[in-house]
């Protein structure tokens, strides 16, 4: 799967115009919601992914867009951070 993102470049100016948010709320746009990956049941029963993963049976996979990536922590890693979500209707 290939993601194609069409948009504009960042406006010119000082990158320090907005102070980075640390531990605060970050607004995001929900792009897609899908069901978890299914188990492999092909003839070879082998995963094509390099890191085999097993999604929870009742889970959902969300694709989020963060409009301003500078608000994210510089050392963002799934093992070092926990993400808490709060949904609000538009």
C-alpha positions as a Python dict, from the first residue, in 0.01 Angstrom:
ca = {
    (1, 'X'): (0, 0, 0),
    (2, 'X'): (129, 347, -88),
    (3, 'X'): (5, 667, 75),
    (4, 'X'): (-4, 968, -155),
    (5, 'X'): (-32, 1299, 27),
    (6, 'X'): (-125, 1605, -176),
    (7, 'X'): (-88, 1938, -3),
    (8, 'X'): (111, 2255, 21),
    (9, 'X'): (453, 2335, 159),
    (10, 'X'): (499, 2499, 497),
    (11, 'X'): (479, 2878, 493),
    (12, 'X'): (809, 3063, 502),
    (13, 'X'): (905, 3211, 833),
    (14, 'X'): (1063, 3136, 1163),
    (15, 'X'): (1005, 2777, 1280),
    (16, 'X'): (1011, 2905, 1639),
    (17, 'X'): (694, 3109, 1594),
    (18, 'X'): (493, 2846, 1784),
    (19, 'X'): (628, 2700, 2107),
    (20, 'X'): (627, 2318, 2105),
    (21, 'X'): (359, 2155, 2318),
    (22, 'X'): (493, 1910, 2575),
    (23, 'X'): (241, 1671, 2725),
    (24, 'X'): (-56, 1880, 2616),
    (25, 'X'): (-345, 1815, 2382),
    (26, 'X'): (-271, 1778, 2012),
    (27, 'X'): (-555, 1812, 1764),
    (28, 'X'): (-570, 1548, 1490),
    (29, 'X'): (-794, 1458, 1197),
    (30, 'X'): (-931, 1105, 1175),
    (31, 'X'): (-862, 982, 821),
    (32, 'X'): (-962, 617, 831),
    (33, 'X'): (-1101, 345, 1059),
    (34, 'X'): (-1056, -20, 969),
    (35, 'X'): (-1087, -363, 1125),
    (36, 'X'): (-778, -540, 1261),
    (37, 'X'): (-558, -754, 1039),
    (38, 'X'): (-671, -1110, 985),
    (39, 'X'): (-457, -1415, 1038),
    (40, 'X'): (-269, -1552, 739),
    (41, 'X'): (-443, -1853, 587),
    (42, 'X'): (-264, -1886, 256),
    (43, 'X'): (-98, -2197, 111),
    (44, 'X'): (239, -2124, 272),
    (45, 'X'): (99, -1977, 597),
    (46, 'X'): (382, -1725, 607),
    (47, 'X'): (364, -1358, 697),
    (48, 'X'): (482, -1121, 427),
    (49, 'X'): (548, -850, 687),
    (50, 'X'): (894, -837, 839),
    (51, 'X'): (757, -805, 1191),
    (52, 'X'): (458, -1037, 1240),
    (53, 'X'): (188, -873, 1449),
    (54, 'X'): (-135, -997, 1593),
    (55, 'X'): (-404, -729, 1632),
    (56, 'X'): (-662, -775, 1909),
    (57, 'X'): (-982, -946, 1788),
    (58, 'X'): (-1211, -660, 1898),
    (59, 'X'): (-964, -383, 1806),
    (60, 'X'): (-988, -107, 1546),
    (61, 'X'): (-703, 54, 1353),
    (62, 'X'): (-720, 434, 1326),
    (63, 'X'): (-525, 650, 1081),
    (64, 'X'): (-468, 1000, 1219),
    (65, 'X'): (-333, 1318, 1058),
    (66, 'X'): (-152, 1566, 1281),
    (67, 'X'): (-163, 1899, 1092),
    (68, 'X'): (142, 2044, 1272),
    (69, 'X'): (408, 1779, 1324),
    (70, 'X'): (629, 2019, 1523),
    (71, 'X'): (393, 1975, 1820),
    (72, 'X'): (488, 1607, 1847),
    (73, 'X'): (775, 1505, 2077),
    (74, 'X'): (1112, 1491, 1900),
    (75, 'X'): (1185, 1141, 2036),
    (76, 'X'): (845, 994, 1947),
    (77, 'X'): (852, 615, 1967),
    (78, 'X'): (576, 364, 2036),
    (79, 'X'): (775, 206, 2316),
    (80, 'X'): (840, 531, 2504),
    (81, 'X'): (498, 697, 2482),
    (82, 'X'): (138, 611, 2554),
    (83, 'X'): (-137, 780, 2350),
    (84, 'X'): (-468, 876, 2509),
    (85, 'X'): (-759, 967, 2280),
    (86, 'X'): (-1060, 1187, 2343),
    (87, 'X'): (-1329, 1205, 2076),
    (88, 'X'): (-1550, 1511, 2028),
    (89, 'X'): (-1824, 1556, 1768),
    (90, 'X'): (-1771, 1837, 1517),
}
